[in-house]
Amino acid sequence: MVPEKFKKPYDPSVTEPSLYRKWEESGFFNPDVCVERGVTKPNAESFTISLPPPNVTGTLHIGHALGTAIEDSMVRFARMRGKKTLWVPGTDHAAIATQTKVEKLIEKEGLNRNTLGREAFLSRVEQFAQDSHDTIVSQIRGLGASLDWSREAFTLDNARNVAVRTAFTRMYEAGLIYRGYKVVNWDPKGQTVISDDEVTYEERDAKLYTFRYSKDFPFAIATTRPETKLGDTGVAVHPDDERYKEFVGKTYNVEFCGVPISVKIVADESVDPEFGTGALGITPAHSHIDADLAQTHNLSMVQVIDEHARIILGDENIKGKKVTEARDHIVSWLRTEGLLEKEEDIKQNVAKAYRSGGIIEPLPKTQWFIDVNKTFRIEKSKIPGIASGSDTTLKEIMRTVISQKSITILPDRFEKTYFHWIDNLRDWCISRQIWYGHRIPVWYRGDETYVGVEAPKDAGWEQDPDTLDTWFSSGLWTFSTLGWPEATKDLATFHPTSVLETAYDILFFWVARMILMSGFLLGDIPFKTVYLHGLVRDSQGRKMSKSLDNVVDPVPLIKEYGADAVRMSLIVGVGPGNDNNFSVDKTRAYKKFANKLWNIARFILERTENAPSHRPDLTSQDASRIEEFDALSRDITNDYEQYRLYLAGEKLYHYIWHTLADVILEERKTVLTGENTKEKLSAQWTLLYIFSNALKLLHPLMPFVTEEIWGSLPNKETDMIMVAPWPSM
């Protein structure tokens, strides 16, 4: 008898939640359970993915749905192939992002973090994070993600706290973490330092001013920020620039807008003689480039701007003013003094904080850094190209693992981008002036400093108030989630992980830092393959943003069309690294495909009662159809192995719809409704063979509908397709 459910159209809204509960209750998301129940052999090869932990800042968007669908497809394929498969779930506290969200919320109540106090504010943040976590986990489950929830982690939980403090302490003891006074990216709006990778750029109209410091200064300079010239201590020119050779080495003491400054002329090959006047005013306190020039030429550093983006030098006309107000006054002064030679309208890339949107001010501050160029001894190394007991640097580790192909980046065109970033990498500033996050494990008592995993036991110590960059804890993710720093069974079995699947826009934020951390702390790689997916854009190819009101929420789509349809519409036809113009029409089409599978199942089940359980003598036509399908199955298996999910899905869609449904079923209708002949038995067995194996091939991509149909098939090897053996050819 054909089950009653097939007499109605397929309804994912009813089927999917109940199936996910069934999967969870089975325990098969846990690789240990799979071994215990004989689904996986104890000595099987492992396959591991660490879920890129979504930020607990609200809800997931369609980009998260893409990553989850890709990873779940990889995981389900590996599990069906008999591998010891682990997909580790977790969420990220996302320090700055989460704190910024809560600060905006309490502003509406007329409060701020200082009026609340540290403990009360953190309590509000933690509640917000928990609520967001619950929403996010519900959304991930709705997509069908076969994560081992028994191993769920949070970047700010106790286990990760121990890992973070251990990593910091070991890196400090190796001389790789230091405290220094350097120019950093300061966010006046968020009141914290941020890393280079958290700076975004916005093109704006600007003016390039050409002027002299004073009437007796021998030549003009050009800048877009005259207000910073109050802190100039040098002017750099190219050594081959004939215009300035006679001035190199000389020092000029002048008064600039009422502020005495001392400027030394230096020659440096980095100067572009074609830009402006070819003379570059050096402001060491407010430019990373100028700070480097100052260090090279032994120039002093004079701070002009404070943490609130206000001027701290000069008279009442500029001191205490915002930088834009001070700029207007200084430009007016230059005009009055006859020092302004030219004003030009130009386009300028303005640096902004990724999270708060504040305009970045480079400022000199005492912060904690990781030295990426310092040599250290790597005692035990599993990294090809870096021998145990050899001297190396963090930058060399990050470069070697990619150049030696220890880690494969898909698509490989991103290797060039990766190497360019490594070549220009500065020391990583890891301290943040926010309250939510991992507190830096450093304590002070007078002139004493203590660094350790645990707080000092004697009295009088005060802990550093800063927290760590969220990417510090995220950099430990692949191994901290497996029990490190303890030498756990999970760590030995599942690390290095098999694949890191993530968006290409965090290649530097996260991927490189995971390589850095794993290389130093484990002497090994964190993963073998990096699969970079592209951005999900709207149907017009525009980046999704709240301002354009084009952000797609996957939850309503899942409710209306089903998770299978959403997954297929995101994966099929979009290779790694390529952006995807999302269209609901595509999702709608794959809902129709799910219903097509449902109708095919009804047709076959109605015509295969009493079908043979073992392969009978096949007609030549059926044998040919099976040979054709097995060839397709080998091809699709190869696509899965090479992470070409987008091709596997497309090939299966076309085969099932256009070959199985349109051709094979049509040509077998008469035979299947006739007498119980050898030809009918052959046709029945062939259809069940092709359809059941097609469901297996499709299951990683469309897990719900394939599981629901599988439960009604006769002669199946397992009760659940999720742990059914992959088709053998």
matplotlib code that plots the C-alpha trace (Angstrom):
import matplotlib.pyplot as plt

x = [0.0, 1.2, 1.2, -1.6, 0.8, 1.7, -1.8, -1.3, 1.3, 4.6, 4.3, 7.8, 6.3, 4.9, 7.7, 10.9, 10.5, 9.4, 12.3, 14.9, 13.6, 13.9, 17.5, 18.5, 16.8, 18.7, 22.0, 23.6, 24.9, 27.4, 30.3, 30.7, 27.1, 27.7, 30.7, 28.8, 25.9, 28.1, 27.3, 30.9, 33.9, 36.1, 39.2, 37.5, 39.0, 37.8, 36.1, 35.7, 34.2, 34.1, 31.0, 32.1, 30.5, 27.8, 27.9, 25.3, 24.2, 20.7, 19.5, 21.1, 20.8, 20.8, 24.6, 24.7, 22.1, 24.5, 27.4, 25.3, 23.8, 27.3, 28.8, 25.9, 26.1, 29.8, 29.1, 26.2, 28.2, 31.2, 28.9, 27.3, 30.7, 31.4, 33.8, 34.0, 32.2, 32.0, 30.5, 31.2, 28.6, 29.1, 28.5, 30.8, 30.5, 31.7, 32.9, 32.7, 29.6, 27.6, 28.6, 27.8, 24.3, 23.5, 24.9, 22.5, 19.6, 20.3, 20.8, 17.0, 16.5, 18.7, 21.5, 25.1, 27.6, 29.3, 26.0, 25.2, 28.6, 30.7, 28.9, 25.3, 26.2, 27.8, 24.7, 22.6, 25.0, 25.0, 21.2, 21.1, 23.7, 21.7, 18.5, 20.3, 22.0, 18.6, 17.3, 20.3, 20.4, 16.7, 17.4, 20.4, 18.2, 15.6, 18.1, 18.6, 22.2, 23.4, 25.6, 26.7, 24.9, 26.5, 29.7, 28.4, 30.8, 30.7, 33.8, 33.3, 32.4, 34.7, 36.5, 37.3, 38.4, 41.0, 42.2, 42.4, 44.4, 46.7, 47.3, 48.0, 50.4, 52.4, 52.7, 53.8, 56.4, 57.7, 58.2, 55.5, 53.1, 54.3, 53.0, 54.1, 53.4, 52.5, 50.1, 46.9, 43.5, 41.4, 37.6, 36.4, 32.8, 33.3, 36.1, 38.4, 41.3, 40.4, 42.7, 43.6, 41.2, 38.2, 38.7, 36.5, 36.9, 34.3, 35.0, 34.2, 34.8, 37.8, 40.2, 43.9, 45.6, 49.0, 50.7, 53.9, 54.3, 55.5, 56.6, 60.3, 59.8, 61.6, 58.9, 55.2, 53.7, 50.3, 47.8, 44.1, 44.4, 46.0, 45.0, 47.5, 50.4, 50.5, 52.3, 54.7, 58.3, 59.7, 59.2, 60.1, 61.3, 62.6, 66.4, 66.5, 64.2, 66.4, 64.0, 64.8, 68.3, 69.8, 67.3, 67.8, 69.3, 68.2, 65.9, 63.4, 61.8, 58.6, 55.3, 52.3, 49.0, 50.4, 52.0, 55.8, 57.0, 60.4, 60.6, 63.6, 63.9, 64.7, 65.1, 63.2, 62.6, 59.0, 58.0, 56.1, 57.6, 54.5, 51.9, 51.2, 54.5, 56.6, 57.2, 55.4, 54.8, 55.5, 53.0, 54.3, 51.5, 48.6, 49.7, 51.0, 53.1, 54.5, 55.2, 57.4, 59.1, 59.7, 61.3, 63.5, 64.7, 64.7, 62.0, 60.0, 56.3, 53.9, 50.3, 47.7, 44.4, 42.8, 40.6, 37.5, 38.8, 39.5, 42.7, 44.9, 47.3, 47.1, 45.1, 41.4, 40.6, 41.6, 42.3, 39.4, 37.8, 36.7, 39.1, 36.8, 36.3, 40.1, 40.7, 38.4, 40.2, 43.7, 42.8, 41.4, 44.6, 46.7, 44.6, 45.0, 48.8, 49.2, 50.5, 47.8, 48.9, 46.2, 43.0, 42.0, 38.8, 39.7, 38.2, 39.5, 39.0, 38.0, 38.8, 35.8, 35.3, 33.6, 31.2, 30.4, 30.8, 33.1, 35.8, 39.2, 41.8, 45.3, 46.6, 49.6, 48.6, 50.0, 48.5, 49.1, 50.4, 51.4, 54.8, 54.4, 58.1, 59.8, 61.8, 61.0, 62.0, 59.2, 60.0, 57.6, 56.3, 54.0, 54.1, 55.9, 58.6, 59.1, 61.3, 61.0, 63.6, 64.0, 63.6, 60.7, 58.2, 54.4, 54.4, 56.6, 54.2, 51.2, 53.1, 54.6, 51.4, 49.8, 53.0, 53.7, 50.1, 49.6, 46.3, 44.4, 42.4, 39.3, 39.2, 43.0, 42.8, 42.5, 46.0, 47.4, 45.1, 46.3, 50.0, 49.5, 48.0, 50.8, 53.4, 51.9, 51.0, 51.9, 52.0, 48.5, 47.0, 45.0, 43.8, 40.4, 38.9, 35.6, 34.0, 32.5, 35.0, 38.0, 39.8, 43.5, 45.2, 47.7, 47.8, 49.8, 51.1, 53.2, 56.0, 55.4, 53.6, 52.1, 50.9, 49.2, 46.3, 45.1, 45.1, 47.9, 46.9, 48.5, 46.8, 47.3, 47.1, 44.9, 43.9, 44.4, 41.0, 41.2, 39.7, 41.1, 40.2, 37.4, 39.5, 42.1, 39.6, 38.1, 41.6, 41.7, 38.3, 39.3, 41.2, 39.7, 36.4, 38.1, 39.4, 42.7, 44.8, 44.1, 45.3, 41.8, 40.7, 38.7, 41.8, 43.8, 41.0, 39.5, 42.4, 43.5, 40.0, 39.1, 37.5, 37.0, 34.1, 33.5, 32.9, 35.9, 35.5, 36.9, 40.0, 42.2, 39.9, 39.8, 41.4, 45.0, 44.7, 43.6, 46.7, 48.8, 47.4, 47.5, 51.0, 52.4, 50.4, 50.1, 52.9, 50.3, 47.7, 44.1, 42.4, 43.4, 41.1, 39.6, 36.4, 35.5, 31.9, 30.9, 28.5, 24.7, 23.5, 20.0, 18.4, 19.9, 23.4, 23.5, 25.1, 22.4, 22.1, 19.4, 19.7, 18.6, 16.0, 17.0, 18.2, 16.7, 15.6, 15.9, 13.2, 10.1, 11.6, 12.0, 8.4, 7.0, 9.2, 11.0, 14.7, 15.5, 14.4, 16.3, 19.4, 19.3, 18.6, 21.7, 24.1, 23.2, 25.0, 27.3, 30.9, 33.3, 34.3, 31.5, 28.8, 25.2, 22.3, 19.5, 16.1, 13.0, 12.0, 14.8, 13.7, 10.2, 11.5, 13.2, 10.1, 8.5, 11.4, 10.8, 7.2, 8.4, 10.4, 7.3, 5.2, 7.9, 8.0, 4.2, 4.4, 7.1, 5.6, 2.3, 3.9, 6.6, 4.6, 6.0, 9.2, 12.1, 14.5, 17.5, 18.7, 16.8, 17.7, 17.6, 16.5, 19.2, 17.3, 17.2, 20.8, 21.7, 19.8, 21.6, 24.9, 24.0, 23.0, 26.1, 28.3, 26.4, 26.7, 30.5, 30.6, 28.5, 30.6, 33.7, 32.0, 31.2, 34.8, 36.2, 33.6, 31.8, 28.4, 27.0, 27.6, 26.4, 23.1, 22.6, 23.3, 21.0, 18.2, 18.4, 18.7, 15.8, 13.5, 14.4, 15.8, 14.1, 10.7, 10.3, 12.0, 12.4, 9.1, 7.2, 8.8, 8.1, 4.5, 3.0, 5.4, 4.7, 1.0, 1.1, 1.4, 4.1, 6.6, 10.4, 10.3, 8.1, 10.3, 13.3, 11.6, 10.5, 14.0, 15.6, 13.3, 13.8, 17.6, 17.9, 15.4, 16.8, 20.3, 19.4, 17.8, 21.1, 23.1, 20.6, 20.4, 23.4, 21.8, 18.1, 18.1, 14.4, 12.4, 14.9, 14.6, 10.8, 10.6, 13.3, 11.2, 8.5, 10.8, 10.8, 14.0, 16.1, 19.4, 18.8, 15.9, 17.4, 18.9, 21.2, 23.3, 22.6, 25.8, 26.7, 26.0, 28.7, 29.5]
y = [0.0, 3.5, 5.6, 8.2, 11.1, 10.6, 11.4, 15.0, 17.5, 17.5, 19.9, 20.8, 23.0, 19.8, 17.4, 19.3, 20.0, 16.5, 15.0, 17.2, 16.0, 12.4, 13.0, 14.6, 11.8, 9.2, 10.5, 10.0, 13.6, 12.4, 10.4, 8.4, 7.1, 6.2, 4.1, 2.5, 1.5, 0.1, 2.8, 3.9, 1.6, 2.5, 2.9, 5.0, 8.1, 11.3, 14.2, 17.4, 20.8, 23.6, 25.7, 29.3, 30.6, 33.2, 36.4, 36.6, 40.0, 39.1, 36.7, 34.9, 36.3, 34.5, 34.5, 32.4, 30.1, 29.6, 28.6, 26.3, 24.6, 24.0, 22.7, 20.4, 18.9, 18.2, 16.6, 14.5, 13.2, 12.3, 10.5, 8.4, 7.6, 5.9, 8.5, 9.4, 12.7, 15.6, 19.0, 21.2, 23.9, 27.1, 30.8, 33.9, 36.5, 39.1, 41.5, 44.9, 44.0, 42.7, 45.5, 48.1, 46.6, 46.7, 50.2, 51.4, 49.6, 51.1, 54.6, 54.4, 54.1, 57.2, 55.0, 54.2, 51.6, 54.0, 54.9, 51.2, 50.1, 47.2, 44.4, 45.6, 46.4, 43.0, 41.4, 43.1, 42.1, 38.5, 38.3, 39.8, 37.3, 34.4, 35.5, 35.9, 32.5, 30.8, 32.4, 31.6, 27.9, 27.6, 29.0, 26.7, 23.7, 24.9, 24.6, 20.9, 21.3, 17.9, 19.4, 17.5, 19.6, 17.7, 19.4, 23.0, 25.7, 29.5, 31.7, 33.2, 30.1, 28.7, 26.2, 28.8, 31.2, 28.7, 28.2, 32.0, 32.6, 29.7, 30.9, 34.4, 33.2, 30.9, 33.6, 36.1, 33.8, 33.2, 36.9, 37.1, 39.2, 42.6, 45.9, 48.9, 52.6, 52.7, 54.3, 52.4, 52.6, 54.5, 54.6, 57.8, 56.6, 53.2, 54.5, 51.5, 50.4, 48.2, 46.1, 47.0, 44.4, 46.0, 49.2, 49.9, 52.7, 55.1, 57.3, 61.0, 64.4, 66.1, 69.0, 68.8, 71.9, 73.1, 75.6, 76.6, 76.2, 79.8, 82.6, 81.7, 78.0, 77.2, 75.2, 74.0, 70.7, 69.3, 67.5, 66.8, 67.3, 70.6, 70.3, 67.4, 69.6, 71.0, 67.8, 67.6, 66.9, 66.3, 66.6, 63.7, 64.1, 61.6, 61.4, 61.9, 64.9, 67.8, 70.4, 69.5, 68.1, 71.3, 71.2, 67.5, 67.3, 70.8, 71.6, 74.5, 76.0, 77.7, 78.8, 77.1, 78.7, 79.7, 76.4, 76.1, 73.2, 71.8, 70.2, 68.2, 67.6, 63.9, 61.9, 58.7, 56.5, 55.8, 59.3, 59.8, 62.9, 63.2, 63.5, 67.0, 69.0, 65.8, 66.9, 64.9, 66.4, 63.8, 63.6, 60.6, 60.5, 60.4, 58.1, 54.6, 55.4, 58.6, 56.7, 54.3, 57.2, 58.8, 55.6, 55.3, 58.9, 59.3, 62.0, 62.8, 62.2, 65.0, 64.1, 66.6, 64.8, 63.0, 60.0, 62.1, 63.5, 66.9, 69.1, 69.2, 71.9, 75.6, 78.6, 78.9, 79.0, 75.4, 73.7, 71.5, 71.8, 68.8, 68.1, 69.5, 72.7, 73.1, 72.3, 75.2, 77.6, 76.6, 76.9, 80.4, 81.2, 80.0, 82.3, 85.3, 84.7, 84.3, 80.7, 78.8, 78.3, 76.0, 74.1, 71.1, 69.0, 65.3, 62.0, 60.4, 57.1, 57.8, 55.1, 54.0, 51.5, 48.4, 48.0, 51.5, 53.5, 56.0, 57.8, 56.3, 58.5, 57.0, 57.8, 56.8, 54.6, 51.9, 48.6, 44.8, 43.4, 40.1, 40.4, 38.6, 39.0, 37.9, 34.7, 31.9, 28.2, 25.8, 22.6, 20.2, 20.9, 18.9, 21.7, 20.8, 23.3, 24.1, 21.6, 20.7, 22.6, 25.3, 29.1, 30.7, 33.5, 33.7, 35.4, 32.6, 30.0, 31.8, 32.0, 28.5, 26.5, 28.0, 28.0, 24.4, 23.4, 22.0, 24.0, 24.2, 27.4, 27.0, 28.8, 29.2, 32.7, 33.9, 32.7, 35.9, 38.0, 36.0, 36.5, 40.2, 40.5, 38.5, 40.7, 43.9, 42.5, 44.7, 43.5, 42.6, 44.9, 42.6, 44.8, 46.5, 49.2, 47.5, 45.5, 42.6, 39.9, 38.0, 40.1, 40.3, 37.9, 40.5, 41.9, 44.9, 45.8, 48.9, 48.3, 44.5, 42.7, 39.2, 37.2, 33.8, 31.5, 32.1, 35.3, 35.8, 34.5, 37.2, 40.6, 44.0, 43.0, 44.8, 43.2, 45.0, 46.6, 45.9, 42.9, 40.9, 41.3, 38.8, 37.3, 36.1, 33.7, 32.9, 32.0, 29.1, 27.8, 24.5, 23.2, 24.9, 23.3, 19.9, 20.3, 22.1, 22.9, 19.4, 16.5, 15.1, 12.1, 14.5, 16.6, 13.6, 12.2, 15.3, 17.8, 19.1, 19.6, 18.7, 21.8, 25.4, 26.8, 30.5, 33.7, 35.1, 38.5, 37.1, 35.4, 37.8, 38.4, 34.7, 32.2, 33.7, 34.1, 30.5, 29.4, 31.7, 30.3, 26.7, 27.0, 28.4, 26.5, 23.1, 23.2, 22.1, 23.4, 24.0, 22.6, 21.0, 22.9, 26.3, 26.6, 30.2, 31.0, 34.3, 37.0, 36.5, 39.6, 40.7, 39.8, 43.0, 42.1, 44.7, 44.0, 43.4, 46.2, 47.7, 51.1, 49.5, 47.4, 44.3, 42.0, 38.5, 36.7, 32.9, 32.0, 33.1, 31.5, 28.2, 28.4, 29.0, 26.9, 24.5, 24.3, 22.0, 24.5, 27.3, 25.2, 24.2, 27.7, 29.0, 26.2, 25.1, 27.0, 29.0, 27.9, 28.7, 32.3, 33.5, 35.9, 34.7, 37.0, 35.5, 35.2, 33.9, 32.5, 30.0, 29.0, 28.5, 26.3, 24.0, 23.7, 22.4, 20.0, 18.7, 18.1, 16.4, 13.9, 13.3, 12.6, 10.3, 8.4, 7.9, 6.7, 4.2, 3.0, 2.4, 0.2, -1.7, -3.6, -7.1, -6.0, -8.4, -7.6, -8.9, -8.1, -10.3, -10.9, -7.5, -6.6, -5.1, -1.8, -1.8, -2.9, 0.0, 2.4, 1.2, 1.5, 5.1, 5.9, 4.3, 6.5, 9.5, 8.4, 8.1, 11.6, 13.1, 11.4, 12.9, 16.3, 15.9, 14.8, 17.9, 20.1, 20.9, 20.8, 23.3, 20.8, 17.8, 19.5, 20.7, 17.2, 15.5, 18.0, 17.4, 13.7, 13.2, 15.6, 15.1, 11.5, 9.6, 11.3, 12.4, 9.4, 6.3, 6.4, 7.1, 4.3, 1.8, 2.8, 0.0, -2.7, -1.8, -2.0, -5.4, -9.0, -10.0, -11.0, -11.0, -7.7, -6.2, -7.5, -6.1, -2.7, -2.6, -3.5, -1.0, 1.9, 1.2, 0.9, 4.2, 6.1, 4.9, 5.7, 9.0, 9.9, 9.0, 11.2, 14.0, 13.7, 15.9, 18.7, 18.1, 16.1, 16.5, 15.4, 12.6, 11.3, 11.5, 9.5, 7.0, 6.0, 4.6, 2.7, -1.1, -3.1, -0.2, -1.0, 1.4, 3.0, 6.5, 7.7, 10.0, 6.9, 4.9, 3.7, 5.9, 4.2, 1.7, 1.6]
z = [0.0, -0.9, 2.3, 2.5, 2.7, -1.0, -2.0, -1.0, -2.3, -0.3, 2.7, 4.0, 6.8, 8.4, 7.5, 8.2, 12.0, 12.8, 10.7, 12.4, 15.8, 14.6, 13.5, 16.8, 18.8, 16.7, 18.0, 14.6, 14.5, 17.0, 15.5, 18.7, 18.4, 14.8, 15.9, 18.8, 16.5, 13.8, 11.2, 11.2, 11.6, 14.7, 12.6, 9.9, 8.5, 10.2, 8.6, 10.6, 10.1, 12.7, 12.1, 11.6, 14.8, 13.9, 16.0, 18.8, 17.5, 16.3, 13.6, 10.7, 7.2, 3.8, 3.7, 6.8, 5.2, 2.2, 4.4, 6.5, 3.4, 1.9, 5.1, 5.9, 2.4, 2.9, 6.3, 5.2, 2.2, 4.4, 7.0, 4.2, 2.9, 6.3, 7.7, 11.3, 10.8, 13.2, 12.7, 15.7, 16.5, 18.3, 18.4, 18.7, 21.4, 18.7, 21.3, 19.6, 17.5, 20.4, 22.8, 20.2, 19.7, 23.4, 23.8, 21.1, 22.9, 26.3, 24.7, 24.0, 27.8, 28.4, 29.7, 28.8, 29.9, 32.4, 34.1, 34.5, 35.6, 34.3, 36.0, 35.3, 31.7, 31.1, 32.6, 29.9, 27.2, 28.3, 28.3, 24.8, 23.7, 25.1, 23.4, 20.1, 20.6, 21.0, 17.9, 15.8, 17.0, 16.0, 12.6, 12.0, 13.0, 10.6, 7.7, 8.5, 9.9, 11.2, 13.9, 17.0, 19.5, 22.4, 21.5, 21.2, 22.2, 22.8, 22.3, 25.7, 27.7, 30.5, 28.3, 25.7, 28.5, 29.6, 26.0, 25.4, 28.7, 27.9, 24.4, 25.6, 28.3, 26.0, 23.3, 25.9, 27.4, 23.8, 23.4, 20.7, 22.7, 23.9, 25.2, 23.2, 22.4, 18.7, 16.3, 16.2, 14.5, 17.1, 16.8, 18.5, 18.3, 19.8, 22.0, 21.3, 19.1, 16.1, 13.9, 10.3, 9.0, 10.8, 8.9, 5.9, 3.4, 2.0, -1.0, -0.2, -1.7, -0.2, -0.7, -1.3, 0.2, -1.0, 1.3, 3.2, 7.0, 7.1, 4.8, 5.3, 4.8, 1.5, -0.3, -0.2, 0.9, 0.1, 2.5, 2.9, 6.7, 7.6, 11.2, 11.7, 10.6, 14.1, 14.9, 11.9, 12.8, 9.3, 5.6, 3.3, -0.3, -2.8, -2.7, -6.5, -6.6, -7.7, -6.4, -2.8, -2.6, -1.1, 1.8, 2.9, 6.4, 7.4, 10.3, 10.2, 13.4, 12.5, 14.1, 12.4, 13.3, 16.7, 17.5, 17.4, 15.3, 14.3, 10.9, 9.6, 5.8, 5.1, 1.9, 1.5, -1.6, -0.6, -1.5, -4.8, -6.4, -8.6, -5.8, -4.7, -4.5, -4.1, -0.4, 2.3, 5.7, 8.3, 11.2, 13.2, 15.8, 13.3, 10.4, 10.3, 7.3, 8.9, 12.1, 10.1, 8.4, 11.8, 13.2, 10.1, 10.3, 14.1, 14.2, 17.4, 17.8, 18.7, 19.4, 18.1, 18.4, 21.4, 21.8, 21.2, 17.9, 19.4, 19.0, 22.1, 20.9, 20.1, 21.3, 22.0, 18.3, 17.8, 21.1, 22.1, 18.7, 16.6, 13.8, 11.0, 12.9, 13.5, 9.8, 8.7, 11.1, 10.0, 6.3, 7.0, 8.8, 5.8, 3.5, 5.8, 6.0, 2.3, 2.8, 0.9, -2.7, -4.1, -3.2, -5.3, -5.2, -5.0, -4.1, -0.9, 0.8, 4.4, 6.9, 9.1, 11.8, 10.5, 13.4, 14.7, 11.5, 13.3, 11.3, 12.3, 13.9, 13.9, 17.4, 19.4, 22.3, 24.6, 23.6, 23.4, 20.2, 18.6, 16.8, 13.5, 12.5, 15.7, 15.4, 17.8, 18.1, 17.0, 19.0, 17.3, 13.8, 11.5, 9.0, 5.7, 5.0, 8.7, 10.6, 14.3, 16.3, 13.6, 14.0, 12.3, 12.5, 12.6, 9.2, 7.8, 9.1, 7.5, 4.2, 4.2, 4.8, 1.6, -0.6, 0.3, -0.4, 3.1, 3.0, -0.3, -0.9, -3.1, -5.5, -5.8, -7.2, -3.6, -2.9, -4.5, -2.3, 0.8, 0.0, -0.7, 2.8, 4.4, 2.7, 4.1, 7.5, 10.5, 14.1, 15.3, 17.9, 20.1, 23.0, 23.0, 25.2, 25.7, 28.5, 26.8, 25.9, 27.2, 29.8, 29.1, 31.6, 32.8, 36.3, 37.7, 41.2, 41.3, 38.8, 38.7, 35.9, 36.1, 33.1, 33.7, 33.1, 36.6, 38.6, 41.1, 44.6, 46.7, 47.3, 45.7, 42.0, 39.5, 36.2, 32.9, 32.1, 28.4, 26.6, 23.7, 20.0, 19.3, 16.5, 19.1, 20.6, 17.2, 16.0, 18.4, 17.3, 15.4, 18.4, 21.5, 20.5, 20.6, 24.2, 23.8, 25.9, 27.2, 25.1, 24.5, 22.4, 20.2, 19.5, 18.5, 16.4, 14.6, 14.3, 11.9, 10.7, 7.1, 5.7, 6.7, 4.8, 5.1, 3.1, 1.2, 2.9, 6.2, 4.6, 6.7, 9.7, 10.5, 8.2, 8.4, 12.2, 12.7, 10.7, 12.9, 16.2, 15.2, 13.8, 17.0, 19.6, 17.9, 15.3, 12.8, 10.3, 11.5, 8.4, 5.1, 2.7, 2.8, 0.8, 0.2, -0.8, -2.3, -1.2, -1.6, -3.4, -4.4, -7.7, -9.2, -8.1, -5.3, -1.9, 0.7, 3.2, 5.5, 3.8, 0.5, 2.3, 0.3, 3.1, 2.7, 5.8, 5.3, 7.9, 6.0, 2.9, 4.8, 6.1, 2.6, 0.4, 2.7, 3.7, 0.8, -1.7, 0.0, 0.1, -3.5, -4.7, -2.9, -3.9, -7.5, -10.2, -7.9, -7.6, -4.7, -4.5, -6.8, -5.7, -6.0, -7.2, -5.1, -6.6, -4.9, -8.3, -8.0, -4.6, -5.9, -8.7, -6.3, -4.2, -7.4, -7.7, -4.2, -5.1, -8.3, -6.2, -4.1, -7.2, -8.7, -5.3, -5.4, -9.1, -8.3, -5.0, -6.7, -9.4, -7.4, -4.8, -4.5, -6.3, -6.1, -3.2, -5.2, -8.6, -11.2, -14.8, -16.4, -19.8, -22.0, -21.8, -18.0, -17.8, -20.0, -17.8, -14.7, -16.5, -17.4, -13.9, -12.3, -14.6, -13.5, -9.8, -10.2, -11.8, -9.0, -6.3, -7.8, -7.7, -4.0, -3.3, -5.1, -3.3, -6.6, -4.9, -7.4, -10.2, -8.3, -7.6, -11.2, -12.6, -10.2, -10.9, -14.7, -14.4, -12.1, -13.8, -17.5, -17.6, -14.8, -14.9, -18.5, -20.2, -18.0, -16.2, -19.4, -21.3, -18.4, -17.7, -19.9, -18.6, -14.9, -15.2, -17.1, -16.1, -13.6, -16.2, -16.2, -18.0, -15.2, -12.4, -14.3, -14.6, -10.9, -9.6, -12.0, -11.0, -7.2, -7.7, -9.6, -7.5, -4.1, -5.1, -6.7, -3.3, -1.6, -4.1, -3.5, 0.3, 1.2, -0.7, 0.0, 3.3, 4.3, 1.3, 0.6, 4.2, 4.2, 0.9, 2.0, 5.0, 2.6, 0.2, 0.3, 0.7, 2.0, 3.8, 6.8, 8.5, 7.9, 4.7, 6.7, 7.6, 4.5, 2.7, -0.3, -3.7, -4.6, -8.3]

ax = plt.figure().add_subplot(projection="3d")
ax.plot(x, y, z, "-o")
ax.set_aspect("equal")
plt.show()
